[in-house]
């Protein structure tokens, strides 16, 4: 798999870790998150959550997150805003907190 020119190995690796963790949490295949098609609503939401976490947990610029997910920057920005808005739901907020802590642990960061 060829990496987009402007995305470093570190960004691509961190995005991949987020994709794997989120796919596991949502009970879907990682390939579905990485697919070029939107997929069913559950898959689309999982992809948006993975984009959000890649940006928030790893402090990666939106344009680099978009490239690592092979999406347009505006699509990625929309996903990040949508997930931030969804944090008003206590159950989703709890899950996002757990996913953030998990990813920080994988990255060797303190929660």
N, C-alpha and C positions, 0 to 999 in steps of 0.2 A: 504494500500500500504506500503510495507516494504521499509525502507530507506536502501540504501547501507551502509555498515558498517562505512566507513570513512567519510561520508558526515554528517555534523552537521545539526540540524534542521534549523539553520539560513541560511546556504548555500542553502538548499533545498527550504526554503521559498522564498528567494530572487530570485532563479532561477524560481520558480513558478510565482512570480510577473512579471518577465521579459517575461515569456511565455504568460501570460494573456494580458499584454499591447501590445506585438508584434502581437499576434493573432487578437486582436481588430483592430490594425492599418492596418493589411493586410487583414482583412475581412475573416478570416478562423477560424475554431474551434480550441480551445486549445488542444483538444484531438488529432488533426492532428499533432500538433507540438510535442506532447508527444509520438506519435505512434512510434513503433519500426521500421516500414518500412519508406523508404525514402519519398514516396509520390510524388505528382506532383511537378514540378520545383518551383512553387510559395510557396508551403509548405516547401520544402527543404530550400529555401532562407530565409523564415521566421524563421525556426529553427536555421539557421546559424546566423541570426541577433540576435536572443534571446541569443544564446551562447556568441556572441561577447559582447552584452550589459551586460550580467551577469558578464563577466570577466572585462570589462572596467569600468562600473559604480560602481560595488560593490567590485572591487579589489579582486576578488576570483581567486585562482590559477586555471590554466587550468585543472589540473588533477581533482580538485574538481568540476569544471563546468562539465567536461565530466561525472563524476559519477552521478551528479544531473540530467543530461539529459539522463543517461543510454546509453552513447556512449563511444567509445574508445577514449583515450587521443589524439591519432593522428588525429582522425576525428574532434575532437573539435579544435585542433590546426589549422587544415586546414580551418575550418569554420571561425575562428577568422582572419586568414591571408586573406582569400578570401574577407570578409566584409571590412577589412582595405583597400584592393586594390580597392574595389568598391567605396570607398569614393571619388574617382576622379570624379564620376558622381555627378554633382551639385544637382540634384533632390534627389538622394539617400542620399547624404551628409546632405542635409537639413532635410530630414526625420529622419535620425539617430540623428542629433542634437536635434530635437524635442523629440524623444524617450528617449535620454539620460537625457534631462531636466525633462521629465515626471517622469522617474524612480528615479532621484535624489530627486524630490519633494515628491514622495511616500515614499522614504527612510528617508525623513526629512533632506536631505543634501542641501546645497546651490549649485545652478548651476555653 
